[in-house]
Amino acid sequence: MAAKIKKGDLVQVITGAKADRGGDRGKQGKVLEVIEGQRVIVEGVNFVKKHTRVGQSQRGTKTGGIETVEAPIHISNVALVDPSTKKPTRVGFRVEEQVKDGVKKTVRVRYAKQSGKDI
């Protein structure tokens, strides 16, 4: 089965608390990484604080402290954004034939289904 959400896609968070209550629902961002097909890291969404131990690098500079990084979110909690309407939409697959060097090949192509209203 082809993946519905891939690295570089624009997605919107569809579950969780609204932004006015400190959550991420409704935020849109680009997918930075897909982890084992189940979780995605979205740019600007689901920030957590990561505490790193103080150490020294090769040049003698001190490292460590508190960093703010994006944490993974489950793939079912995001929806692909339709490029034409900028609203979340469902993903469909279309079977097309490509001809390359005289050889026909059947491929599955992703496309955004029509988004009539918000999901």
Secondary structure, DSSP 8 states (H G I E B T S, - for coil): ---SS-TT-EEEE-SSSBGGGT--BT-EEEEEEEETTTEEEETTSSEEEEEEEEEE-TTS-EEEEEEEEE--EEGGGEEEE-TTT-SEE-EEEEEEEEEETTEEEEEEEEEE----S--
